[in-house]
Amino acid sequence: MSITVTFVEAGGKAVETTAESGENLLRVGQAAGLPLEGTCEGQMACSTCHVIVAADWFDRLLPASEEEEDMLDFAAGARRTSRLSCQIELTAEMDGLTVTIPASSADARRM
């Protein structure tokens, strides 16, 4: 079953993507060409995949681990609903998930 995920870029442009259950949100965003660097490749050693989860979705996700919360302390523009996209494994229940990519995001792979 395909899952629809919408990424909202800093300028407000919405990019709708599709994914399969079990895929990682970071990889889905990268495959769509979005500026999610993921320097540490999902090892929670950076915050370059930081996204802001839509408020109506935030409490439906599994809670962030203590390690993820610690890393989010380093994320520019972090908010209450911030998460590391590398730590979100998509499930069928997440169909319709919306996340915003902060304005401070920059993907060095694209420079």
Rosetta constraint file for C-alpha pairs under 8 A:
AtomPair CA 1 CA 20 HARMONIC 6.39 0.50
AtomPair CA 1 CA 21 HARMONIC 7.18 0.50
AtomPair CA 1 CA 92 HARMONIC 7.16 0.50
AtomPair CA 2 CA 18 HARMONIC 6.09 0.50
AtomPair CA 2 CA 19 HARMONIC 5.58 0.50
AtomPair CA 2 CA 20 HARMONIC 5.07 0.50
AtomPair CA 2 CA 21 HARMONIC 7.25 0.50
AtomPair CA 2 CA 92 HARMONIC 7.73 0.50
AtomPair CA 2 CA 95 HARMONIC 7.90 0.50
AtomPair CA 3 CA 18 HARMONIC 5.40 0.50
AtomPair CA 3 CA 19 HARMONIC 5.09 0.50
AtomPair CA 3 CA 20 HARMONIC 5.78 0.50
AtomPair CA 3 CA 21 HARMONIC 6.93 0.50
AtomPair CA 3 CA 90 HARMONIC 7.97 0.50
AtomPair CA 3 CA 91 HARMONIC 7.74 0.50
AtomPair CA 3 CA 92 HARMONIC 6.24 0.50
AtomPair CA 3 CA 94 HARMONIC 6.97 0.50
AtomPair CA 3 CA 95 HARMONIC 4.60 0.50
AtomPair CA 3 CA 96 HARMONIC 7.03 0.50
AtomPair CA 4 CA 16 HARMONIC 6.84 0.50
AtomPair CA 4 CA 17 HARMONIC 5.76 0.50
AtomPair CA 4 CA 18 HARMONIC 4.58 0.50
AtomPair CA 4 CA 19 HARMONIC 6.49 0.50
AtomPair CA 4 CA 95 HARMONIC 5.16 0.50
AtomPair CA 4 CA 96 HARMONIC 5.13 0.50
AtomPair CA 4 CA 97 HARMONIC 6.95 0.50
AtomPair CA 5 CA 16 HARMONIC 5.84 0.50
AtomPair CA 5 CA 17 HARMONIC 5.27 0.50
AtomPair CA 5 CA 18 HARMONIC 6.05 0.50
AtomPair CA 5 CA 19 HARMONIC 7.41 0.50
AtomPair CA 5 CA 94 HARMONIC 7.99 0.50
AtomPair CA 5 CA 95 HARMONIC 6.61 0.50
AtomPair CA 5 CA 96 HARMONIC 5.39 0.50
AtomPair CA 5 CA 97 HARMONIC 4.94 0.50
AtomPair CA 5 CA 98 HARMONIC 5.88 0.50
AtomPair CA 5 CA 99 HARMONIC 7.94 0.50
AtomPair CA 6 CA 14 HARMONIC 6.40 0.50
AtomPair CA 6 CA 15 HARMONIC 5.57 0.50
AtomPair CA 6 CA 16 HARMONIC 4.32 0.50
AtomPair CA 6 CA 17 HARMONIC 6.09 0.50
AtomPair CA 6 CA 96 HARMONIC 7.01 0.50
AtomPair CA 6 CA 97 HARMONIC 6.27 0.50
AtomPair CA 6 CA 98 HARMONIC 4.67 0.50
AtomPair CA 6 CA 99 HARMONIC 6.40 0.50
AtomPair CA 7 CA 14 HARMONIC 5.75 0.50
AtomPair CA 7 CA 15 HARMONIC 5.15 0.50
AtomPair CA 7 CA 16 HARMONIC 6.34 0.50
AtomPair CA 7 CA 17 HARMONIC 7.74 0.50
AtomPair CA 7 CA 29 HARMONIC 7.54 0.50
AtomPair CA 7 CA 98 HARMONIC 5.90 0.50
AtomPair CA 7 CA 99 HARMONIC 5.09 0.50
AtomPair CA 7 CA 100 HARMONIC 5.61 0.50
AtomPair CA 7 CA 101 HARMONIC 6.91 0.50
AtomPair CA 8 CA 12 HARMONIC 5.77 0.50
AtomPair CA 8 CA 13 HARMONIC 5.62 0.50
AtomPair CA 8 CA 14 HARMONIC 4.37 0.50
AtomPair CA 8 CA 15 HARMONIC 6.16 0.50
AtomPair CA 8 CA 98 HARMONIC 7.41 0.50
AtomPair CA 8 CA 99 HARMONIC 6.19 0.50
AtomPair CA 8 CA 100 HARMONIC 4.51 0.50
AtomPair CA 8 CA 101 HARMONIC 6.10 0.50
AtomPair CA 9 CA 13 HARMONIC 5.29 0.50
AtomPair CA 9 CA 14 HARMONIC 6.31 0.50
AtomPair CA 9 CA 15 HARMONIC 7.54 0.50
AtomPair CA 9 CA 34 HARMONIC 8.00 0.50
AtomPair CA 9 CA 100 HARMONIC 6.05 0.50
AtomPair CA 9 CA 101 HARMONIC 5.24 0.50
AtomPair CA 9 CA 102 HARMONIC 7.34 0.50
AtomPair CA 9 CA 103 HARMONIC 7.71 0.50
AtomPair CA 10 CA 100 HARMONIC 7.14 0.50
AtomPair CA 10 CA 101 HARMONIC 5.86 0.50
AtomPair CA 10 CA 102 HARMONIC 5.64 0.50
AtomPair CA 10 CA 103 HARMONIC 4.66 0.50
AtomPair CA 11 CA 103 HARMONIC 7.69 0.50
AtomPair CA 17 CA 28 HARMONIC 7.61 0.50
AtomPair CA 17 CA 29 HARMONIC 7.98 0.50
AtomPair CA 17 CA 32 HARMONIC 6.99 0.50
AtomPair CA 18 CA 28 HARMONIC 7.95 0.50
AtomPair CA 19 CA 23 HARMONIC 6.65 0.50
AtomPair CA 19 CA 28 HARMONIC 6.68 0.50
AtomPair CA 19 CA 90 HARMONIC 7.98 0.50
AtomPair CA 20 CA 90 HARMONIC 7.34 0.50
AtomPair CA 20 CA 91 HARMONIC 7.73 0.50
AtomPair CA 20 CA 92 HARMONIC 7.91 0.50
AtomPair CA 21 CA 89 HARMONIC 7.79 0.50
AtomPair CA 21 CA 90 HARMONIC 5.28 0.50
AtomPair CA 21 CA 91 HARMONIC 4.57 0.50
AtomPair CA 21 CA 92 HARMONIC 5.67 0.50
AtomPair CA 22 CA 89 HARMONIC 5.66 0.50
AtomPair CA 22 CA 90 HARMONIC 5.27 0.50
AtomPair CA 22 CA 91 HARMONIC 6.04 0.50
AtomPair CA 23 CA 27 HARMONIC 7.40 0.50
AtomPair CA 23 CA 28 HARMONIC 7.17 0.50
AtomPair CA 23 CA 89 HARMONIC 5.75 0.50
AtomPair CA 23 CA 90 HARMONIC 5.51 0.50
AtomPair CA 24 CA 28 HARMONIC 6.37 0.50
AtomPair CA 24 CA 85 HARMONIC 7.48 0.50
AtomPair CA 24 CA 86 HARMONIC 6.23 0.50
AtomPair CA 24 CA 87 HARMONIC 7.35 0.50
AtomPair CA 24 CA 88 HARMONIC 5.94 0.50
AtomPair CA 24 CA 89 HARMONIC 4.63 0.50
AtomPair CA 24 CA 90 HARMONIC 6.06 0.50
AtomPair CA 25 CA 29 HARMONIC 6.22 0.50
AtomPair CA 25 CA 85 HARMONIC 5.24 0.50
AtomPair CA 25 CA 86 HARMONIC 6.10 0.50
AtomPair CA 25 CA 87 HARMONIC 7.65 0.50
AtomPair CA 25 CA 88 HARMONIC 5.62 0.50
AtomPair CA 25 CA 89 HARMONIC 6.24 0.50
AtomPair CA 25 CA 90 HARMONIC 6.55 0.50
AtomPair CA 26 CA 30 HARMONIC 6.18 0.50
AtomPair CA 26 CA 36 HARMONIC 6.82 0.50
AtomPair CA 26 CA 38 HARMONIC 7.18 0.50
AtomPair CA 26 CA 49 HARMONIC 6.58 0.50
AtomPair CA 26 CA 85 HARMONIC 4.81 0.50
AtomPair CA 26 CA 86 HARMONIC 4.82 0.50
AtomPair CA 26 CA 88 HARMONIC 7.77 0.50
AtomPair CA 27 CA 31 HARMONIC 6.01 0.50
AtomPair CA 27 CA 86 HARMONIC 7.58 0.50
AtomPair CA 28 CA 32 HARMONIC 6.38 0.50
AtomPair CA 29 CA 33 HARMONIC 6.56 0.50
AtomPair CA 29 CA 34 HARMONIC 5.45 0.50
AtomPair CA 29 CA 35 HARMONIC 7.85 0.50
AtomPair CA 29 CA 36 HARMONIC 6.69 0.50
AtomPair CA 30 CA 34 HARMONIC 5.37 0.50
AtomPair CA 30 CA 35 HARMONIC 7.05 0.50
AtomPair CA 30 CA 36 HARMONIC 6.08 0.50
AtomPair CA 30 CA 37 HARMONIC 7.64 0.50
AtomPair CA 35 CA 101 HARMONIC 7.85 0.50
AtomPair CA 35 CA 105 HARMONIC 6.46 0.50
AtomPair CA 35 CA 106 HARMONIC 5.80 0.50
AtomPair CA 35 CA 107 HARMONIC 4.89 0.50
AtomPair CA 35 CA 110 HARMONIC 7.80 0.50
AtomPair CA 36 CA 48 HARMONIC 6.42 0.50
AtomPair CA 36 CA 49 HARMONIC 4.92 0.50
AtomPair CA 36 CA 50 HARMONIC 7.58 0.50
AtomPair CA 36 CA 101 HARMONIC 7.88 0.50
AtomPair CA 36 CA 105 HARMONIC 6.99 0.50
AtomPair CA 36 CA 106 HARMONIC 7.17 0.50
AtomPair CA 36 CA 107 HARMONIC 5.89 0.50
AtomPair CA 37 CA 48 HARMONIC 5.43 0.50
AtomPair CA 37 CA 49 HARMONIC 5.82 0.50
AtomPair CA 37 CA 106 HARMONIC 7.05 0.50
AtomPair CA 37 CA 107 HARMONIC 4.62 0.50
AtomPair CA 37 CA 108 HARMONIC 6.80 0.50
AtomPair CA 37 CA 109 HARMONIC 7.05 0.50
AtomPair CA 38 CA 42 HARMONIC 6.50 0.50
AtomPair CA 38 CA 46 HARMONIC 7.51 0.50
AtomPair CA 38 CA 47 HARMONIC 7.45 0.50
AtomPair CA 38 CA 48 HARMONIC 5.16 0.50
AtomPair CA 38 CA 49 HARMONIC 4.91 0.50
AtomPair CA 38 CA 86 HARMONIC 7.35 0.50
AtomPair CA 39 CA 46 HARMONIC 6.75 0.50
AtomPair CA 39 CA 48 HARMONIC 6.32 0.50
AtomPair CA 39 CA 49 HARMONIC 7.97 0.50
AtomPair CA 40 CA 44 HARMONIC 6.70 0.50
AtomPair CA 40 CA 45 HARMONIC 5.68 0.50
AtomPair CA 40 CA 46 HARMONIC 6.01 0.50
AtomPair CA 41 CA 86 HARMONIC 7.75 0.50
AtomPair CA 42 CA 86 HARMONIC 5.00 0.50
AtomPair CA 42 CA 87 HARMONIC 7.10 0.50
AtomPair CA 44 CA 67 HARMONIC 7.40 0.50
AtomPair CA 44 CA 68 HARMONIC 6.57 0.50
AtomPair CA 44 CA 71 HARMONIC 6.87 0.50
AtomPair CA 44 CA 86 HARMONIC 7.82 0.50
AtomPair CA 45 CA 71 HARMONIC 7.18 0.50
AtomPair CA 46 CA 71 HARMONIC 6.55 0.50
AtomPair CA 46 CA 74 HARMONIC 7.95 0.50
AtomPair CA 47 CA 71 HARMONIC 6.19 0.50
AtomPair CA 47 CA 72 HARMONIC 6.32 0.50
AtomPair CA 47 CA 74 HARMONIC 6.59 0.50
AtomPair CA 47 CA 75 HARMONIC 5.36 0.50
AtomPair CA 47 CA 84 HARMONIC 6.63 0.50
AtomPair CA 48 CA 75 HARMONIC 7.48 0.50
AtomPair CA 48 CA 105 HARMONIC 7.00 0.50
AtomPair CA 48 CA 106 HARMONIC 7.80 0.50
AtomPair CA 48 CA 107 HARMONIC 7.88 0.50
AtomPair CA 49 CA 84 HARMONIC 5.52 0.50
AtomPair CA 49 CA 85 HARMONIC 5.49 0.50
AtomPair CA 49 CA 86 HARMONIC 6.59 0.50
AtomPair CA 50 CA 72 HARMONIC 7.55 0.50
AtomPair CA 50 CA 75 HARMONIC 6.61 0.50
AtomPair CA 50 CA 78 HARMONIC 7.93 0.50
AtomPair CA 50 CA 82 HARMONIC 6.84 0.50
AtomPair CA 50 CA 83 HARMONIC 5.81 0.50
AtomPair CA 50 CA 84 HARMONIC 4.55 0.50
AtomPair CA 50 CA 85 HARMONIC 6.00 0.50
AtomPair CA 50 CA 101 HARMONIC 7.20 0.50
AtomPair CA 50 CA 102 HARMONIC 7.52 0.50
AtomPair CA 50 CA 105 HARMONIC 7.83 0.50
AtomPair CA 51 CA 82 HARMONIC 5.74 0.50
AtomPair CA 51 CA 83 HARMONIC 5.58 0.50
AtomPair CA 51 CA 84 HARMONIC 6.14 0.50
AtomPair CA 51 CA 85 HARMONIC 6.16 0.50
AtomPair CA 51 CA 99 HARMONIC 6.16 0.50
AtomPair CA 51 CA 100 HARMONIC 5.65 0.50
AtomPair CA 51 CA 101 HARMONIC 5.00 0.50
AtomPair CA 51 CA 102 HARMONIC 6.41 0.50
AtomPair CA 52 CA 78 HARMONIC 7.58 0.50
AtomPair CA 52 CA 79 HARMONIC 7.07 0.50
AtomPair CA 52 CA 81 HARMONIC 5.61 0.50
AtomPair CA 52 CA 82 HARMONIC 4.35 0.50
AtomPair CA 52 CA 83 HARMONIC 6.23 0.50
AtomPair CA 52 CA 99 HARMONIC 5.43 0.50
AtomPair CA 52 CA 100 HARMONIC 4.99 0.50
AtomPair CA 52 CA 101 HARMONIC 6.43 0.50
AtomPair CA 52 CA 102 HARMONIC 7.03 0.50
AtomPair CA 53 CA 57 HARMONIC 6.50 0.50
AtomPair CA 53 CA 58 HARMONIC 5.68 0.50
AtomPair CA 53 CA 81 HARMONIC 5.42 0.50
AtomPair CA 53 CA 82 HARMONIC 6.00 0.50
AtomPair CA 53 CA 83 HARMONIC 6.89 0.50
AtomPair CA 53 CA 98 HARMONIC 6.38 0.50
AtomPair CA 53 CA 99 HARMONIC 4.39 0.50
AtomPair CA 53 CA 100 HARMONIC 6.39 0.50
AtomPair CA 54 CA 58 HARMONIC 6.19 0.50
AtomPair CA 54 CA 81 HARMONIC 7.19 0.50
AtomPair CA 54 CA 97 HARMONIC 7.70 0.50
AtomPair CA 54 CA 98 HARMONIC 5.61 0.50
AtomPair CA 54 CA 99 HARMONIC 5.55 0.50
AtomPair CA 54 CA 100 HARMONIC 7.32 0.50
AtomPair CA 55 CA 59 HARMONIC 7.66 0.50
AtomPair CA 55 CA 81 HARMONIC 6.54 0.50
AtomPair CA 56 CA 60 HARMONIC 7.87 0.50
AtomPair CA 57 CA 61 HARMONIC 6.83 0.50
AtomPair CA 57 CA 97 HARMONIC 6.56 0.50
AtomPair CA 57 CA 98 HARMONIC 7.42 0.50
AtomPair CA 58 CA 81 HARMONIC 6.02 0.50
AtomPair CA 59 CA 63 HARMONIC 7.74 0.50
AtomPair CA 64 CA 68 HARMONIC 5.82 0.50
AtomPair CA 64 CA 69 HARMONIC 6.29 0.50
AtomPair CA 64 CA 83 HARMONIC 7.25 0.50
AtomPair CA 64 CA 87 HARMONIC 7.94 0.50
AtomPair CA 65 CA 69 HARMONIC 6.26 0.50
AtomPair CA 66 CA 70 HARMONIC 6.17 0.50
AtomPair CA 67 CA 71 HARMONIC 6.34 0.50
AtomPair CA 68 CA 72 HARMONIC 6.17 0.50
AtomPair CA 68 CA 83 HARMONIC 7.66 0.50
AtomPair CA 68 CA 84 HARMONIC 7.02 0.50
AtomPair CA 68 CA 87 HARMONIC 7.89 0.50
AtomPair CA 69 CA 73 HARMONIC 6.67 0.50
AtomPair CA 70 CA 74 HARMONIC 7.67 0.50
AtomPair CA 71 CA 75 HARMONIC 7.12 0.50
AtomPair CA 72 CA 78 HARMONIC 6.73 0.50
AtomPair CA 72 CA 82 HARMONIC 7.33 0.50
AtomPair CA 72 CA 83 HARMONIC 7.06 0.50
AtomPair CA 72 CA 84 HARMONIC 7.27 0.50
AtomPair CA 73 CA 78 HARMONIC 7.35 0.50
AtomPair CA 76 CA 104 HARMONIC 6.35 0.50
AtomPair CA 77 CA 102 HARMONIC 6.75 0.50
AtomPair CA 77 CA 104 HARMONIC 7.04 0.50
AtomPair CA 78 CA 82 HARMONIC 5.67 0.50
AtomPair CA 83 CA 87 HARMONIC 7.65 0.50
AtomPair CA 84 CA 88 HARMONIC 7.23 0.50
AtomPair CA 90 CA 94 HARMONIC 6.30 0.50
AtomPair CA 91 CA 95 HARMONIC 7.57 0.50
AtomPair CA 101 CA 105 HARMONIC 6.78 0.50
AtomPair CA 107 CA 111 HARMONIC 7.10 0.50
